[in-house]
Each structure stands twice: as structure tokens, then as C-alpha cells.
Amino acid sequence: MSQPSTDPQQEPQPSPHSQSQHSEQPHLAAQAHDNPSTSSLDLGVIGNCAFSALVDKMGRIVWCCLPRFDGDPVFNALLDPSDNGSLWAFQLENFSHSEQWYEPNTAVLRTRLYDTLGQGIEITDLAPRFHSRGRFFRPLQVVRRIHPLSGAPRMRVILRPKFDWGREVPLETRGSNHIRYVGNGQTLRLNTDAPISYIVGETAFVVSRPYSFILGPDETLHGGINDTARDFEQETLAYWRNWSRALATPLEWQDAVIRAAITLKLSVYEDTGAIIAAMTTSVPEAPGSQRNWDYRYCWLRDAFFVVRALNSLSELGTMEDYLRWLTNVVVRSGGGHVQPLYGIGLEEALPEQNLDHLPGYRNYPPVRVGNQAYEHFQHDVYGNIVLGAAQAFHDMRLHHRAGAEHFQHLEAVGERAYEVYDQPDAGMWELRTRSRIHTSSALMSWAACDRLAKIAARLDLAERQQYWRARAEEIGERILTEAWNEQRQAYAESFGGRDLDASVLLMVEVGLIAPTDQRFISTVDALEKYLCDGPYMRRYEAPDDFGRPETAFNICTFWRIDALARIGRKEQARAIFNDMLDARNHLGLLSEDTHPVTREMWGNFPQTYSMVGIINCAMRLSASWEAVI
């Protein structure tokens, strides 16, 4: 997202890997015969729309921020793979291999660890989420349950939380069935029926029966530890199965779509309705690139695409929650400047700082907290606001449909969109030292005016419909004329520019231009020639302060797939889509970027943009249900 950039004008060169190559490798391999370091994106996610945790193939929690997504990482081994890192592991003696999977259609994760004698344990990980007393019960608790599989396996419990970004080692106190981890800013309590002495001493012991572990706030449980953990597991399984059952999935790729949908849902901070862009900070976009950013905030752009993807599956709860958050942003702005991102509690200031005491993901610093992009002027934000709210005026299923009062607030946003559409900004890629009239920003201003005209028609406001239609036509004409580069035979990234940018593919998605328009087809051809490495697509061709981007930006690849399908190249689109499914990790999750040579994931994880792409392309490419029923 945020990144410095210069403004070089270099002669573009086609990518040497611009032809799509479909991989036939199986995707969801069950076994991991290695002992991965704590710096890997082969991770699973557990969460409950209040917080989340990342679990690696060994069943180790290597990242968990509390008391919310953008809080202190009490487990930080993802960014500190040294012995100073904090994590929670069940370490099996004489470890041989592991298996890991989600319970189908849920956010409950299972990990099996086996030793060299074939003995093993199964770890069940979850964050409780279910209906209770007329509301969602989503405590800040990690529930971990251990079951012996065979023999007499021996394990150590390694539970080493830290506070203040790893700078504070908590004081430990203990009771008969709990351990407290006391810090200056927060205190955690582990309730368990495992031997307390073995946990404190990190002593190996035989797992002869099931054990339960509940880590969360410093509160006593109302029931027995094992009974509570079992009940939380069963209730959480039932909640997610019922939630998934209500999704309107496509015929093909249902597993991928359901996993993507659950991951997007886990990215919602339900207390306010905000949607985070990713659960991590400072996982670099490429090794040693310095492109390390904090994504644990709500970008209006990303959130709109999340809402739109879940809406396509008939999951409306996320939109309703997000509109609560968005309404606060809109009303507070009063028709003035809107930041591209805010904190999940509507915080405006997100000052960026480097934490030099942490070595970083795979020892690639810096580790950044905060994001300077909150200071940016990114004019596409106004279109994203209107697009994110538009369905609320048309959808009869909503409990609280938007009306004339909401429309007046959105009109103020539209006026701002019209005011700035032809003014230079940082663009959707948040370039820090380059300002232009970006095509993508003008495009979203057009979308704001276009959707306002349609909302006015819905509300029978003929004069306002004509008003906004005229403004949309004005902006649209300028985009189609001034962003076109005759020499490149493509729409460029800015008015009067010549550099190519994948974001112009959104011209069809938001409806400015028909996919059959020869100018759009020519643009797709140019982007494939200059921005693609095999199936993968980079964001832009102009070098920035770090040089040319090394990795492909996954959402751009999905935009390419969508564009190819729209212009009739469906078989090519399906082949590239299968390549992207192969690029997921063993649990079906994607980060921000894919390395075109190593196929390794880079960038913050799991990236909502990327998971959105899976849903959108599956919906676009799938055969109809009518084909089989």
C-alpha cells in the first residue's frame, strides 16, 4: 500500500515471462515433512471478529495482537524469529512430521504432530464465536485443545507471551489451575487442566489424556476448564457451519470460495464494523525490499472490495457492520477531506515509526507500526465510499435500508469527488513522492457520480439524477480522452501519461467502458506484455525509490483474470486462475504478493484484497448450477 516512489520515465520493456503457464501441482498438501522456522507464511488463521492469531504448520502461534487487531503482538515470533521472539508451542519430542487442516466450512484449525515412533497429538485451535444471550459471544480468548492420537507421546508446552512489542517480559504468577502473565499494560490468564508445574518449567511430559488451554483476559471461568473448552469448540463449529451454509457459492471452486469468505469475515472488527486490510505488519513485499508496511487498519478502498465480494455470496452482515463504521467517517468529514484509511476505532492519526529492536520477518527489517498513508490525499476514496454504500439503497433484504437522509450525506461526498477528480494525488498505490492526476482516482470519482445518479433514480429524485448523470458524463469523457495514450495503444496510469498501471483494468469492473471496446482490449494486451510474469501481474511499470517491483501483486492478477473473462478469453482466464489457486498456502490462504519465480508468498497476510480476488474470479468463471441440476 504505502511506498515511496520517484518519477522516472524509462522506456518500457516487455516481461520475459509474459506467457501464462498453468501449473498442475496439487494444492492442498496435507503433510509437512520439514520443521519450518517461525518466519513462514504457511500459516492458518483463527479469529472471531474481535482479534486473530496465526498458527504455523507446527501448531505454534507466532502472531497474535491483543486486545484488537492493531494492538500489541503478545506473540511476535513471525517478526522476531530469534530466541527473543514470543510464541506458544506444543513441542513434540522426536518430531517427525505434521498435518494441518481446517474443519470444513469453519474457522477451527486442526494440527497433528507425529514423532519418529508414529505417536502423535492433535491440536485444535479456535477463537470462540457464537450466539449467546441475544448477541455474538466473541471473547478475547484463544482455546487450544490437545488430544493424544496413539502411544505415549511426550511434549513440552512453550508459552512465552511478551508485551510492548517484545520489550516487556511479563511477571508470572500461578494458581492451582491457572497462570497469570502480568504486564504494565495488560494481564493475560491461562486456565488449563494440564500440570501447571510442567508448563512453568517447560518440562516434557507424557500426553496420556486430553488437555485444554484457554488464554485470555485475567478473568476466572464460570465452568470447568475442559467443559468450557469443549462447549466453546462445539458452539464455534456450529456457528461457522451455519454461516457457511448460507453462502450463495458458485458451482466450481466451492472450497476455495468458502475459505476466502471465512477469512474475509475474520478480518472484520465487529465492535465498530471496520475491516482490516491484513492481520500483520511489516512482512516485506519482496525479500530485502524495504517495502514493509503496517496493514492492520481499515482502508476504505480495500473494505469496499471486501463488502462487494461478500455481497456476491449473499453475505450481507459484513456490509451492514461496515456501513455503521463508514457512516461515522462520512458524517464526521462533513463533505470535506476523507483519509484513505483510519484506525479500526476511527482513529485519524496513525503515526508511522520503526521498531529497530525487532529483526523483522526472516530478518528483513524494518518493522513498522502505523502508516503514513493516513496523511495522503488519495482521491479514489470518495468513489469507494459511495460504491460501498450504494447497495444499501437498492437491497430489499436489509433490515435498515438507506434513504433520503443518507443520500444527502453521500451527495456531500460526491461533491468532493467532483471537486478533486482532475487534481493530482498519491493514487491508489499510495506513492509518497509522486503526485499526478491518476486515472484510477478519476475513475472512482466517476463511479461516485454514476452511482449517485442511480441512487437518485431509486429515490425518485429526478433533478438530482440528472445533476449527477451530467457530472458522471463529464468525468467519464475526460478519462476516456485524456488517459488514453495513442503511442502505447492503452489507457495510462495518469492523464497525459504513458506509464502502464494494472488499476486501469477497473474501468470495466465499475462500468465506465464496455469490455468489448477495442481500446480496453488493446489496454489488456499492453498490460500483459509489459506487466506480466507468466500468470502473475505487477502493479505498475515505472520504477519507484526501490526500483521495479520484484513480486506480483495478487489482486492485479485477479483483475487480469476478470478482464480476460469479460473480453471472451475465458480459457486463458481459467488457466491463470488455477495458477493462483496453486499459489495459495496449504490451507488455501494468500498474502499480498507472489514471487513469479519461486512462487513464494510475500507481503502482509492474509491479504483481504487477495482473498477477494478468489471469490470474484470464481463467481465470474464458474459453470452455472443449472449445468448439473
N, C-alpha and C positions, 0 to 999 in steps of 0.2 A: 504494500500500500504506500506508505510514505518512503520517499527516497530522494536524495539529491540528484540533480541532473544538470548537465551543461547543454549547450545548444549547437553541437557540431553539425555541419552539413556535409556528409560524406556520400560518395557515390554508392548506392545500394548494390549489394551482391546477392544473387540467389543463394539460398541454402544448399549445401552439397547433399543434403538428405531430404530433399523436398518431396520424395515419393512415399506414399503410405505403405507401410509393411505390416501386415497383420500377423500377430503372434498367436500360435496355437497352444502356448503353455497353459496348463491348468492353473486356475487362480487360487482357490481356497485350500491350499495345502494344510493338512491337519497337524503335521508333526514338525517340530523344530529340533533338529539333532545337534544344534550348537548351543553354546552358552553365551547369549548376546550380552553386550555391555549395556549399561543403563542409558547410553546415547543411541537410540534407535527409534524410528517411527513405526516399528512393528508393535503397535500399541492398541489396546482396547480402551473404550471409554465407558465408564459408569457415571451416572448422574441422576438428578431428579428435578431439574429446572430451578434449583437453588444453588447448587455447586456441582463440581465434577471431579473425577480422578482418572488418571491414565495408568493403565496396568500393562506391563510388558509380558512377553511370552513366558517368562519365568514366574509369573504371578506376583511380580514386585510392583507396588505402587511407587512410581517415580515422579509423579507430578500431581499435586492437589492443593488448590488455593482455597483458603478459608478467611473470613466467613462467606465469601462470594467469589465469583469467577475472577475478578480483578484484585483479589486480596493477596495476602501473604502466602507464598507457597510453602506450606508446612512440610511437604515432601518435594524436594527440588533436584533429585538426582539426574533428571533429564538435562538440567543446565549445569550441574556440578557432578561429573562422573568420578570425581576423586573420592578418597575416603572421607572427605569432609561433607559430602553430599548427604542429604537426608532421604530415607526411603523406608518402606515397610515390606519386608520379605518373609516368606516361609521357605527357609533354605533346607533343601533335602540333602542328606548325606549321600555321597557317591552318586550324584545326579547323572542321569544318562540322557533323557530327552523329555520333551513336553508336548502336550496337545492343548489347543485352546479354541474355544468356540463360544458363540452366544447361544443361549437358549432361543430357539427360533421365535422371531417376531417379538423379542423383548430386549431390554437393556440389562439383562442379567448375564454375567460373564462366567464361564467355567474354564478352569485351567487344571490340567492334570500333569503332575510331575512324577517321573519314574526314576528309580535308581538302577544300578547295574545288575541287581538281582531280580528285576521285574516288579519290585514292590513300589507302591505309589500312594499318593494322596491326591484328592480332588479339592480345589479351592473354588468356592462360589463367592463372587463379588457382586455387590449391588449397593445402590443408594435408595432407601425406601421411598416409594411414591405410590399413593393410592388414596381413594376417597375414604374419609373418616369424619363423622360428625358434620356432614354437610359441606366439607371443604377438602382440598387436597392436603394430605399429610406428606410433607417433604422436609423432614428434619435434616440438619447438617450432620448426618451420621453415615459412616462407611460401615457396612455389615460384611463380615468375612466369615465364611463357614468352612471348616476343614473336615473332610471325611477320609478315613483310610480306605484304600482300594483292595490291598492284599498284603499278606505278610506282616512284618513288623518294621515299617519304615521309621527312620529317625529324622527329626527335623529340628532346626533352630528357628525361633521367632526373632527376627531382627526388626525392631520397631524404634526408629530414631527420628522423631519429628524435630524440626528446628523452627525457630521464629525469626522475624525481622530479616527475611531473605537470607537465612542461613547464618546470620551473625550471632544469634542467641540460642544457646543450648538450654532447654528448659530444666527446671528443677523437678525431680521425680519424687512423688510421694505415693504410698501404696496403702491399700486396704485389703480385706480378705479376698475380694473378687474384683478389685479394680486397681488401676494405676493412674495417677494424675500427672500431667505434664504441664507445669506451671510456668508461664512466661509473664513478661511485663504487660503485654497487650491482650493476651488471651490464654485460656487454660483448656486443655483437652483432657478427656477422661476415657480410658479404655476399660470397658466392662467385659469380662471374659470368664469362662469356666475352665480355662487352661491354667496350669500351675503358675502362679504369679512369680515365684522364685526363678523358674526356668526362663520366663520372659525377661525379667530384670537382668539376670545373669547371662542371657543369650546362650543358654545351656541346651545341648541336644537332648531330646527325649523321644521315646517311642510313642508314635501316634496309634494308640490302641483303641480309641473310640473317637466319635466326632467331637469337635470343639467349636465354639462360637466366639467371635470377637466383634464388639461394637465400639467404634471410636467416634466420639463427637463432643458436644459441649459438656461442661462439668456438671452433669445432672444425673441423679440416680434413676434407674429404670423402675417402671411401675410393676413389671412382672419378672419372671425368671429369665436369665440370660439366654439360655438355649431356646426356651419357648418364645421369647420375644424375637430372636433372630429367625427362627423357623417361620413364625407368623409374618414377619416383615417380608421374608422371601416369597412366601406363597401369595400374599396380597399384592406384592410388586409384580410378580409373574402374571397374575390375573389382570392387573391394570394394563400392562403393556400388550398383552394378547388381545384384550378388548379394544384398546386404542388402535392397534394394527388392523384388526378385523374390520374396522370402519373405513379404512382407506380404500379409495377407488383406484386400484392399481391397474397398470396395463397388463396385457396377457403375457408378454415376454419380460424377462429380467425382473420378475417379482421380488426375488430375494434381494437383489441389489437395490431396488427402489425402496423396499421396506426398511432395509438397513440405513439407507440415506435419510429417509424420513425420520426414523427414530433419532439419528444423530443430529438432525436439524432441530428436532424437538428438545433434545438435551442442551441445545445452545440458547434456549430461551431462559431469561431470568424472570421468572413468573411474578415475582414480587412487584415489578414495575412494568413488565411487558417488553423490556429491551431484549435485543437479540445480538449476541456477541459474534464477531467475525471468526474467531477461533479461540481455543481454550489455552493457548500457550503464548509466550513471548520469546522473541529472540532466537527462534530456530531459523538459521540463515536460509535465504533463497537458493544459495549455492555455496559449496564449501569455501570458506575464506573470503567470501564476497563482501563482508561488512554490511550486507543488506539484512540486518537483524532488527525486527520491529515488534512492537507490542500490539497484539490484535485482540486483547481481552475487553474490547469496548464495542459500542454499538455504532456502526456506520449506517447511515440512512440508506445508502446505495445497496450495501450487502443485505440489509434487513428486508428491503423491498423484494429482492430476488428470492430470499428465503420464503417470504409470505406468498409470493406468486407460485413458487414450486409446490408448497404445501396446499395451497388453494386448488391446484390442478388435481390433487389427490382427494379433494373434498375434505380436507382437514382445516376447518375454519377457526378453531380455538386459538391458534397461534396468531392469526390476523386480528382477532378480537383483542387479544392481550397486547399485541404490538400497537394497535390503534390507540389504546389507552396511553401508552408511552408517547406516541407520535403527536397526539393531541396536545399534550403538555409542551412539546417542542414548538408546535405551531402557534399556540396561543401566547406563549412566552415571547416568541420572536416579534409578534405584532406587525407582521408584514416586512420586517427588516431582515438583516443578515442571519442566516442559519449556518451553523457549523456543519462540516461533513460528518462529524462524529461527536458523540457525547459519552460520558460515563454511564454505566448501566443504571445509576441512580440519578440521572440527568445532570451530572457534574459537567460544568463547562470547561474548566481548566484542567488539563491533563499534562502537566509539565513533564518533559522528557528528560531523563537522566540515565547515565551509565553506571552500572554497579560493577566496579572494577575488581571486587573481591571474588566474584564468581567466574570460573573459567569459561563457561558457555557450552553450548551444545557441541559435543565432540571437540571441546577445547577451541572452539571458534568464537571469540568474543566479537563485539561487546554484548553484554546483557543489558537490555534497555527496559526501563519502566516508564510508562507514559508514552504519549505520541504527539509530536509537534504538529501533526496534521490538524489538530483542533484549531490552530491559528490560521489555517489556509482559507482561501476563497476558492471554492470548487462549485461552479455554477450549476452542475448537473444535480445538485442536491434538491433543488426546488422541483424538478421533474420527478425525482424519486419520491418526494413527499406526496405529490398528487397521485402518482401511479400507485403508491402503497395504500392510499385511502380510497381510490376510485371504486373498488368493488363494493365497498360498504354502502354505496348509493344505489346499487343495482341488485344486490343479492337478497332475495326474499327469505332465505333461511336464517338470517341473522336475527338475534333477539333484539338488537338495538341498531336499526338501520340509520345511516346518516341522512340528515335533512337540510333544510334551508340555512339553519344557523351554522352547521358545519361547512356548508358550501361558501358562506361568506368568509370564513377563516381561510379556506383554500383559495378563494379568489385573491386574497392578500398575498398568498404565496405565488400565485400565478402572475400577479403584477410585478413581483420581484423577479420572477423568471424572465418576463418580457424585458424588464429594465436592463438585465445583465447578459442577455443571451449572446450579444456581439461584443462583449468585453473580455479582455484576456483574463485567464485564471490558471490555477495549477493543474487543472484537468483531473480526470478520474484516477490517474496513476499517481497523483499527489507529488508532482515534480516540484522540488523545493527551490530551484534556482532558474526555472524556465517558465515564462508566462506567455501564453498565446490564446487566441480565440479557438478553443478546442472544439472540434466537430462533435465529439461526444457530449460536451456540455451544452452546445446549442441544440443538439438533438433532444436532450432531455427537457430543455425549455420548450421546444416544440411540443413534446409529449404532454407537458403540463397544460399548455393552452388547448391542445386537441382533446384531452380528457375532460377539461373543464367545460368545453363546448358540449360534450356528450352528457356530462352530468346535468348541465343546464337543460338539455333536451329532456332528460329523465324527470326533472323537476318542473317541466312546462314553463321554463323561463326563456321565452323566445328571443327577447332582446339580448340577454346575456349569452345565449347560444350563438347568436350572430356576432356578438362582440368578440368572443373567444375564438370562433371559427376564423374570423378575419385575421386575428393575431397569429394563429397557427399557420395560416396560409402564407403570411408574410415571412415568418421564420423559416418555414419549410422551403420556400422558394430560394431564400438566401443560402441555406445549407446546400441544396442541390446544385446551386450555381457556383458558390464561392469555395466549397470544399472539394470540388472536382478538379483533378489535375490531369490535364489533357495529355501531357507527356507520359505520365505513369499509367494512364487509362484506368484510374482508380480514384476513389474518394480518399483524400489525405487526412492526416490527423488534425489539421487546423485549416482555417480559412486562408486561402492563398498558399498553403504549404505543399510540400512534396513528399514528406516522410510518411511511411505507412504505419498504421496502427490497427490492431485487431478490434478495437472498440467500435469501429465503423460498421462491423457486422450487426450491431444492434439496430441499425437503420431499418432492417426488415422486421426484427422482433417487435419493435414498438410501432411499426406500421407506417413509417414515412415513405417508404418506397416498396414497390412490388418486387418479389423475388425473381420474377421473370424479366424485370428491367435489365437491358443489356449492360447498363452502367454498373449495376450491382453484380452481375455475373462476372464482368471484367474485373471488378474490385476483388471478388473472391479469388479469381485466378492470380492476380498480382500478389495478394496476401499469401497464397500457397507457395508462390515462387520465392518470395523474399523472407517470410517469417516462419516457415515450417521446417522442422527437422523430422523427417518421416511423418508419423501421425501427429506429432506434437507441434503446438504453435506458441511462439513467443508473443509478448505484448506489443512490442514496437521495434523498429529497426534502428532508430537513431541512438548512438551510444550516449550514456549518461556519465556521471562522475566516476562510475565503477567500470566503464567500458560497455561492451554489448552484453545484454543479459545472456547468461550461460544456460539457464534452465528454461523449460517451457512452463507457461502459466496455465494451469489446468482449465480454468474457466474459459480461456481463449480457445483451447482445443474443443471444448464443448460448443462454443459459439460457432466454430467452424463446422462441426458435425451438423448442427441445426441448419446452418446456411446451405450446406450441401444437400441436405434432405429437401429443403424448400425449393431449391432450383432443379430438383429432379435427379440428383446423383445419389440415390438412396443406397445403393450397394456399397459405394465408396464410404458413405457416412456410417453404415453398419460396421464395416471393417475397422474404421478408426474407433468407433465406439467400443468394439470388442477389445481393441488395444488398450483403451482407457480402463476398461474393467480389469484387464490383466495387470494394469499398473497399480491397482489398489493393494493394500496390505492383506495379510491372511484373514483378516476379519471384515474386509470389504470397505475399509475407510481410506480416504485420500487426504493428503496435505495440500498445500498451496501449489507446489511446483513438482515437476517430474524432470529428472535429468535425461536428455534424449539418448545418451549413450549407455549409461549404467542402468537406466530405468529406475533409479533410486528416488525415493520421495525426499523433498526438501521443502522448507518453508513451514510456517505455523500449521498446527494440527489440532483436531481435524478441521479443515477449512470449509466453512459453510458454502462459500462460492462453489467449491469443487463438488460437494455433495448435491448442491442444487443442479449442477450440470448433469449428473447421473439421472436424476428424476426427469429433467426436461427432455433429455435426448431419448430416454426410454419411452416416454409418452409420445414423442414425435415419431419414433421409428418402429414401435411395436405393431405387430399384426393385430387386427381387431379381434375382440372376443367373439364376434359373430363368425370368425373363421373356424372356431371349434365348437361353438354351442348353437 
